[in-house]
Amino acid sequence: MSGPAVVVVDADPGALRDVERELSERYARHYRLFCLSSPLDARVQLKELAESGDDVALVLAGQDLSGMTGTELLEEAGHLHPHAKRGLLVDWGSWGDEPAGEAIFDAIAHGRIDHYVLRPAAEPPDELFHQTISGLLLEWAETRRAFPYAIHIVANSWTGRAYELRDVLGRCAIPHAFSLADSDDGREILDKAGHGSKLPLVALPNGDFLHDPSNAELSLAAGSRVHPEEQEFDLLIVGAGPAGLSAAVYAASEGFQTLVVDQGGLGGQATSSSLIRNYLGFPRGVTGRRLAQQAYDQAWVFGASFAFMQQATDLRRQDDDSLLVTLSDSGPIRASVVLLATGASYRRLGVPELEALNGAGVFYGGSTSEAPGMSGGDVYVVGGANSAGQAALHLARYARQVTLVVRAKSLEAGMSHYLIRQIQATPRLRVRLETEVVGGSGDGWLERLVLRDRASGREESVEAMGLFLMIGAHPHTDWLPDGIERDPGGFVLTGLDLDKAQWPAERDPLLLETSLPRVFAAGDVRHGSVKRVASAVGEGSVAIQMLHRLAVDDRL
């Protein structure tokens, strides 16, 4: 049969038999199963699959193999099949054994495996085993754009409006794929759409087609709109990143009529994080995209409303003390309280020849959706914060060589210690400190970069297939009225940072309240915030406690 492969190798005959039984009963219809006892046979099988261009979705291996360890085999599998998910098969409780436990922790920390997988119980079915396996296969499907209900974009070029559509769908965490119009897949979709199709063409999962759609048309097709009869809310959240989604979950769950608006889509900058390993409750780590999708589902179930691909253009106070926010496509929305969770975007590099290749080898933000296309090439990541480190590690699974370019003299100033350790332990990842990108070139796609050593001034031209830029943040606050105080960088001042002499209300400002009463700020847009997903989520929940304070004081 055809289909992606699942490869299992275990020297324990009984354990291998149990794994084969569980996988065969659940997955044999859609996946090709290769269950082997010899690591040499497994290596041969993995090489043959790579040479034939077949997809490998999952590789599982026991640690104690003949002539090599399971982690060594899984590391080799990652080089041959960078898309494949890799799990180390372990017995329950084995992590209590110090050498075995240390091997698991070390392999995960150094990126040799994705996670450990408990061997299934002898008595079927083992649903805990299947929960782990199905989670790994779902992650693989998302990486390979094999996710069900994906939107497909067809265009003549990677750049221009095609890139804008891919970018907005990516920020909305909506699964999508892209094909050039003269490719086999592109021609097949155009044939289905009919002659005279205007490019870029968007093929929807329900069989409909959109011809060069606007963001508003795409948003409406995806089911996101503000109902014309519901133009008044208890809470209007501007921004659907971690802070906004957290606030939406808590507000909606506690009965507040809540609307979330975002000009880009779902997840904010979090969707660019290929793997967040230190977020509470996700032992295998979680992609920013998956975290945003689950938070959105959670808020929606509680009753929150969403309006994506709409820009907030004005905010002002009414005579009755309510707040009025004007949206680009839905007009004015009245709210008792407004939460600013607009986050921040990466600063532009400002090199004209590279800006012209935006979307064609040059990308602002994370590497999640573009990483598979970097296989076999040299890739550069610019930035010294956690998001840059995460992107570099993710790209190292695909690219021949990844170089992290940092202006500072060390990584310690802006990056978590656990990420620095992973970077140092990753063979295909190197770091160039005190270096900046000052030029580049390419004929339709990035081909070369010019790097400058900041200490000596010496410039060097290098080959490059991809450039991922994460070089500082600019808050999305330009649309706000002058009455909302900001620091010199444009970040919103709140609580104790406000000028008390200018505070207009009789009460003191609340912790996250801005200089305009009943308008709050949370997450990266706020002055002094910690630029971490967990911190933004925490501030979003705290903002709802402030909402309760106003309600108790009869000010809502």
N, C-alpha and C positions, 0 to 999 in steps of 0.2 A: 504494500500500500504506500501511497504518498503521504506527505505531511511532515511536520518538524519532528526531530528525533529527541528522545530522552535516553541518555546513556547512564547505566548504573554499573559500578564495579565494586565488589566486596569479596574478600577472601574467605569470609565466614559463610559456608554453604547454607546454613539455616537462615541466617539474616538475609542473604541474597534471595532466598526462596520467598521469605515474607514480603520483601520489598517488591519483588516481581509480581506476587499475587495481588497486592494492593494496587499497584500501578496498572496491571492488566485489566482488573475489574472496572476501573474508573476511566482509564485514559487510552486504552488500546484502539478505540474506534477512530481517534483523531491524531494520535501520536505513534510514531514508530519506536518501539521499545527494544533496547539492546542491553541485556543484563549479562554481565561477564564477571568471571572470577579472577581473571588475570589482568594486571595493569598494562602489560605489553599488548594484549589483545585490544584493550580499551584505547591505547594510544594509536594503534593501527586503524581502528574503527573511526576515531576522531579525525585522523589525517585524511582518510578516504572521504569522509563526509565533507571536510573542508575543501578537498580537491574537486569534488563534484558540485560544490556550491550549495549543498543542502543545509538547511537551517537546523541548528541544534538549540532546543529550547532550554534543556536542563541537563546538568551532569551531577550525579551523586556518587560519592566515593567514601568507603570506609577508610579509616586512618592507617590501619595495619595491613599493608599490602606487601606482596613479594617484590623485594628489590627497590622499593620506593615508598614514600608515605602518600596518603590520600591528598594532603594539601599540596604536595609537589605535583601530583597528577592534575589536580584541579587548577593549579597555576598554569600548567601547560595547556590545559583545555581553554583557559581564558585567552591565551595568545592565539590559538587556532580559531576560536569562536567567541569573539569579544561580546556578542549579544547574549550568549548563553548565561543562565543563572547557574551558580555552583553551590552545592550544599555538601557539607561534611557529615556523613552518617555516624551517629554516636549512640551509645546505649544510655538509657535513662540513668541519671546520677553520676555519669562518668566525669562530669565537670568538677566533681569533688576530689577526684584524683589529680594531684598537683601537676604532674607532667602532661596529662591529657588535657586538663583545663587550660593550662598555659598555652598549649598548642592551638586550642580553639581560639582563645583571645588574641594570640599573636597573629594567627591567619586572618582573622576578621580585621584587625587593626591595620595590617599591611596589605589588605585588598586581595589576598590570595583566594579567599572564598567570600561568598555573599552572606552565608550564615550556616549554622549547624542545623541538622535535621535529625530528630529522634527516630531511631529505627522503629518500624511499626510493631505493634504487639502481635504475639503469635496467634491470638484469636481475632479474626476479622469481625466487623470492620474497625479500623483505627481512625476515627474522625479527626483526632488531633494531628496525626500524620498528614491527612488529606488537607487540613486547613493550611498547613505549612506549604505543601506542594502546590495547592491552588493559588496561594499568595505569590509564590515564586513564578508560576506560569503567567499570572496576571501581569506581574512586573515585566516579564519578558515580552508579552503581547504588546504592552504599551510602548516599550522600547522599539519594537519592530514595526510600529504603526499597524499592527494586526488587531487592534482593538475594535470590537464591534461598534457599530454606529459612528464610524469615523466619517468626517467630511473630506471630500477629495477636491483639490484645487488643480485646475489645468490652465497653463499659461504659456506664452511664447518665450518667457525669460524668467530667471530666478528673481530678478530685481523688480523695482517699481511697485505697482499695485499688487502684484502677486506676493511680493515679500511682505507688504503691509497686511494683507489678509492672513498670511501665515503667522505673522507676528501677533495680530490681535486674537486669533484663535488660540495661539500658544498662551497668551496672557489670560485668556478665558479658561485655560485648562481643558479645552475641547479637543479630543483626538482628531487628528487630520493628517492627510498625506498630500504630496505634491507630485505632479508629473508634467514634464514639458509636452507641449502640444504635438511634437513630432516623435514622441516615444510611443512604444506599443500600447502602454496603459493609457497614455493621453489620447491616442487615436481611437481606442475602444470607447472611452467615455464620451468623446466628441461625437462618435457615431450614434451613441444612445441619445445624446442631447438633440441631434438633428442638425442639418445644415444651417448655416447662418448664425451659429452661436457666437456671441460676443465674448471675447476673452478679457480678463481671466474668467473662467467658468468655474462655478462652485456646484459640485454634485452633492446633494444632501442624502443622508441615509434612507429617507423615505421614498427616494426615487425622483424627487423634484430637482430642478436646476435653477440656479441664479446666475444671470448674465451680468458680469462686472457689477456686483452689488455694492451699495454703500454699506457702511458699518451698521447704520440703523436697520437696513433691510436684512442684513445677516443676523443681527440681534433678534429681530422679530421672528425670523425663520427658526431660530434656536429656542424660541419660547420666552424671551426676556422682554417684558414691556411693563409700563405703569398703566394700570387700569384707569380710564378717564374719569370714573366715578369715585376713585380713591385717591384724592389729591391732598389729603390731610393725614398726618401721622404723629404719633407720640415722639418718635425718634427717627431722624433721617441721618443715615451714616454715609458720608462721602468717602468712598474707598473700600474696596473688597479684598484688601490684603489680610494678613493674620490678625491685626488689631481690629479691623472692621468686621471680619467674620466672627471673631470671638465675641465682640459686642453684640452682633446680630443674634448669635446663639443664646446668650444670656438674656438679652432684652426680650426676644420673642418667647423664650421659655417662661418668662415671668409676666407675660400678658401684655407687654407694650406693643402697640401697632408700629411695626418697624419696616423701614424701606432702606435698602442698600443701593447706592448708585456708584458706578465706576465707569470712567471713559474708556478704559482698556478692557477689563474683564476680571476674571477670578484669580485671586491669589497674590496679586502684586508682584514684587520682586522675589517672593518666596518660590514662585513657579520656576525660577531660574536655578534653584538649588537642586542638583542632581541627587544628593543624598544628605539628609540631616540625621546624623547618628546620635546626637545627644539630646533629642527631644523626648520628654517623659512619655513612657508607655509604648515606645516603638523599639523593641530590642534589636530588630533587624535593620533599623533605620527606616526612614520614610522620605520619599521624594517630596519636594515642595509642592509639586503638582497634585500628588495623591492626598497630601494633607489638606490642601485647599479644596479639593473636590469633596472630601469627607466632611469638612467644616461647612461647606455650602449645603450639602445634603442635610446635615444636622439642623442648620438654621431654617432651611425650607420646611422641614418636617414640623418645626415648632411654629411655623406660620409667617416667617419673614418674607417680605417681597423684595424682588431684585430688578434693577434696571441697568443692564450692561450696555457698554458702548455709547453711553450718554455722558456728556460733560456738564459739570456744575459750572455755571458761568457767572452767578451773582448770589450774594448772601446779604440780607438786610433784615432789620428788626421792624415789625409792624407796630401800629399804635396800641394794639391789645397785648403787646409783649411777645406775641408769637414770632416765629422766624420764617422767612420766605426764601427758599432756594430756587433759583431758576435753572432748569435743565435745558440742554441744547435741543432736544427733540420732544420733550413732554411738557414744556412750559413750566409755570411756577408750581412749587410744592410747598405747602404750609406744614410746619412742624413745631412742636413745643420745645424740643431740644435738638441740636445738631451736633454730631460728633465728626470731627475732621480726622480722617484716617487715610489721607491721600498718599502717604509714604513719600518716597523720593526715587528719582531715576538716576542712572549712571551718567556722569558727565561725558561729553563728546570729546574725542581725541583732537579734532580740529585739523587733521591732515587731509587736504582736499582729495588727493588721489585715493586715499583709503575710504573717505566718506562716499566716494563714487562707487565703491565696491561693497557698500553696506547691504548685507543679505546675500552676497556672492563671495563668501569666504571671510568677510568681516562681520562680526556679530557683537552687539552690545548686550551684556547680560550673560546668563548661564548657557551651558552646553547641552542641555538635556535632549532637545529635539535634533540638534545638528551633529552630535557626536558620531553616530553611525557613518555619516558621510566622510569622516576624517580618517577612516581606516587606511593604514599604510603611509600616511603623510606626516609632515612636520607641522606641529601646531604650537601657537604661542598664546599664553594667557597673561593679560596685563592687570595687575592689581595685587594688593598685599593684605586683603581682608579674608575672612572665612569663606565668603562666597567664591572668591578667586581660587582659593585652595581646593574647595570642593569641586569646582569645575575642572581644575587641572588633574585631579585624581580620577575623575570620571573619564576625561578624554584620554588618559593614559591607558585605559582598557582598549582603546581603538587605534590611536595614532601610533606611528613608528616612534616618534619622539615628541614629548611635550616640554616646553620651556615656560616657566613662570617668570615673568619680567616684573621686577619690583623696583620702584624708585628709591625706597628706603635702604638703609645700610643693613637691616636685618628683618626677619619675618616676625620676631617676637612682639613688635610694637602693635601689630594689628590682627594677629592670627592666634587662634586657640592652640594650646600645646599639643593636644591630641592630633590635630591636623598637621602640625609641623613634623611630628614623628612619622606620620604616614607618608608625607612628601619625601622625607629623607630616606625612607625605606622602599620607595618605589623606583625600580631600576630605570624605567623609561621616562622619568620625570627629573628635570634639572631646574635649578634656580639661578637666575642672573640678577644679582643685587646691583643697586645704583645704576640702573639701565632704563632707558626709555625708547619708545618707538617714535621715530621722527619722519618716516617715509615708507613708501611701498609702491607696488605696481602689480598689474595683471591684465590680461586680455580677456575680459568678461568674467574672470574669477581670479581671486588673489593668487599671486605666484611668488612674490618676493616682499620682504620687509627690510627696512633700514633701521638698525639699532644703534643707539649712541650711548657710550659709556660716560656717565655724568662726571666722573672724576677726571678722566683724561681728555674727554671730548672726542675720542676716536669713534668713527662710524664704521659699521660693518653691514654688508648686504647679505641676507640669508634667504634660503628657499623657505616658503611657507604655504601650506594648504589652507590654514585657518588662523584667524586672529579673533580672540574673545576678550572683550574690553570690560573691565570693572574698575573704574578709576575715580571713585568718589561719587558722592550723591548730591543731587540738587532737589530740594523739596518742592512738591507740587502746590505752591502757595501763591503763585502770581495772580490768581483770580480773586483772591480774598480782598475784602474792603480794608481801607487804611486803618479802621478802628481795631483791627486785630493785630496786636503787637508781635513783631518778629525780631529775631537776632540778625546780626549782619549777614549771616549765611542764608537767611530766609526761613529758618525754622521757627515754628510757632512757640511763643512764650506762654507758660501756664503756671498756675498756682503761686508758689513762693517766688518765682522769677519775675512776676508782674510788678510794675510800678504801682504801688498802693495809692500813690497820690492821684493816679489817673483812673483808678477803679471806680465805676459809676454807681455801684449798688451799695445799699446800707450794710449788708452782710459781707463777710470776707469771701474772697474767691475760693472755690473748692480746689482740690488737689490738681485735677487735670483741666480746670476751666481756663479759658482764654480771657483776654481783656474785654471780650464781648460776652456779657452774662448769658448763660445757658448754651453757650457754644463751647464744646470741649475738644481736646486734641489728644490722640493716642498713637503710639507707634513711632515709626521713623520720622514722621513729619514734625514731631514735637522736639523742641530744644532740650538737650540733655538726655534724650532717650538712649537706651542701650540697643545697638543695632543687631538684635538677635530675634529670631522668630518667637521663642518662648517669652521674651520680655514684651514683645508687641501683643501676644495673646493675653498676657497678664494685665497689661494696661487696658486692653479692650474690656476685660471683665471688671476691672476697677471703675471704669467709666460708668458702667451700669449701676454700681453702688452709689455713685454720685447722682445718677438719675433718681434713685430711690430717695436720696437725701432731699432732693428738690420736691419729690412727691409728698414726702412726709411733712415738709414745711409748707404744703399747699401752694407750691409755686409751679406745679405742673399743670 
